[in-house]
């Protein structure tokens, strides 16, 4: 018996045994599921083997009786280079024309030709397979793929010629094009994730080798990278995306890469387990395996592909078996790390046996058994090997270095934050003293503006510190609420554009994919992340460009929102890319001229917030060319926004002095400030110092209650309960520096009408009164008639923005415009209040009047 025939019998027996032992009943089940998963339109298939490769389509079509009818699942032909001819029929039973895609076999078939009768004795031929460049195939794809169009009720007889030196699996599936794309997209995503893990493990191992010069790291890293390339070929990704589209793909790369993997594996086993200590026989055996692998790879490439490929496969099994046995012996000898290699080699060896047996027998390589065995084995192998060859000393050394860096960063941060906090405090105290004593150079308006600006900056720093503290103890939470996403996104774009223009930068928006109408997400936290990234970009960019890119994807009732903020600033040094998301750490690159440095917390908080919202924040940067921060979050799709709470039933507009507001606040200074602001709106104010005092001073004519949350003599929650009992229709608004925190056991059906954060601006207070008191003619602060309130007007550029917003009816952005104007130009607060009032009441004629008066 020839050597090749004997070897084929041995290999077939081993394959069958391996499948029976490891696959069990899953083998037949996988084929059945695979056939059911396809859009199967095949009824009976005829098979004819071209013994001497001399037949053409005319000869084949002229003798249909020479075909042997077989079932579709019986087309596993093993390793046989003889051409196969298939004859089958496709029928469209529907009333309309259809287009389907015919998928043939697996990714390593060399030549696949589809013949369609074109009439008058002519045949149309389409060619695919590895021997055909991707650019010349009928349809691009990892497997042979052909388009077929069938008219209503049409039945068509087709012929298929397949020839390949690889294991011939000739299973055929007929796909609806979109279903194929969806399947392929999922397949590629899974493959890509697996590839990423393998490449990461390999690169990490090589980096450790460069640092430590320890040979096992080198061999393992190269093995992982070679496995990644091999897996890319097996899955078809290499042919489709990495190989030049005008070149045929040489199948000999498969045994060459397989041989290289086995050589690296043998070298890793020899060096990591130190086989000479276990006995020189094991080391010599692996050296012999390496020699046979080299010869088999060269033979498969140059002479007899199928014979030497089977030699290579059997030799690989021997190498894996040696690795498993020697790992067990080393583990029994006291090498704890060898126990991990024993598990990983066992899993890897099992996956190789299953895969090679399946390929030899022509099983569907995309079925659950063959498709999942390899990734699962690598998933087990890679981390275990890395753990096994990474010593405890190195781990402790790395941890100590991280701790030292963290302590140094904290010390630097505390020194910087002390300066940051003292700067606005010094401004506030200094200007307050000047206003008290009087100054020739400083007027009341300039002093008040400086105090307000420094106070807002101080508030921002405090918020950052609180968020950092919450993140460190795992209490940085997000609360999803219904959001009209389109106007929210438009508002963010407008804010980003204004920030960029203020820094002398251009701004652009790129929008792709799904833009949901309504979504459930924490819009405040999402805005915080984007604001931080915009501020960071403008801080490091002057006279450049800032770009926001958005993309949305729907996911079964959810939506994944992708954002990218790119700038053309100085970029981030390579050594800082991994550190800038750590708390208290700032990059080495200095901010642009005229910008102050950040506190070192913004990016760390932003990453934590993104993770809380189901995503991840990353950065890519080239020093001198700019940076790009990317993240995604996940929200729930809503068909519509929930109905707004029922409005408070109030009478038609009454004289302002007829409205009574109860203010419950225990801080005397803040109590005085809020009472003064309310009275300047010509409202009557009932003042209470805590919850008990509010109960004593309650009156039936109170139309609105504004209360603090934490007070010693009865907190805001007790005020809410008291009002609910005495006047359920009266709205209660919480004004607190902290998030709402109900006492344990508090009635769940009771809630505040609104929750506002301290400090509250006059514009926000005015909006609050308009909302809950239903006032149609709310006067801005002051005693002058309304006409004088809009005397101080913004500049022409701001008015032009307002005019555009009014013309397009963007109420949310008009409100944002008014808030920004009041905050940035206090002299124009009257104009801002007038605009805000008109926007809240949808009084567009009044808005047009204000724009016209401002321009005049």
Secondary structure, DSSP 8 states (H G I E B T S, - for coil): --HHHHHHHHHHHHHHHHIIIIITTHHHHHHHHHHHHS------EEEEEETTS---HHHHHH-GGG-EEE-GGG-EEEE--SEEEEEEEEE--SSS-EEEEEEES-TT-SEEEEEEEEETTEEEEEEESTTS-GGGSSS-SSSEEEEEEE-TT-EEEEEEEEE-SSEEE--EEEEEHHHHHHHHHHHHHHHHHHHHHHHHHHHHHHHHHHHH--HHHHHHHHHHHHHHHHHHHHTTHIIIIIS-TTS---THHHHHHHHHHHHHHHHHHHHHTTHHHH-HHHHHHHHHHHHHHHHHHHHHHHS-HHHHHHHHHHHHHHHHHHHHHHHHHHHHTT-HHHHHHHHHHHHHHHHHHHHHHHHHHT--TTSHHHHHHHHHHHHHHHHHHHHHHS-HHHHHHHHHHHHHHHHHHHHHHHHHHHHHHHHHHHHHHHHHHHHHH--SS--HHHHHHHHHHHHHHHHHHHHHHHHHHHHHTT------EEEEHHHHHHHHHHHHHHHHHHTT-EEEEEEEE---SEEEE-HHHHHHHHHHHHHHHHHT-SSSEEEEEEEEEEETTEEEEEEEEEE-SS---GGGTTTTTSTT---SS---TT-----S-HHHHHHHHHHHTT--EEEEEETTTEEEEEEEEEEEEESS-----------S---GGG-EEEEE-S-HHHHHHHHHHHHHTT-EEEEESSHHHHHHT--TTEEEEEE-S--TTS-HHHHHHHHHHH-TTSEEEEEESS-----TT--TT---SEEEESS--HHHHHHHHHHHH--SS---SSSS-HHHHTSS---HHHHHHHHHHHHHT-HHHHHHHHHHHHHH-GGGHHHHHHHHHHHHTT-HHHHHHHHHHHH-
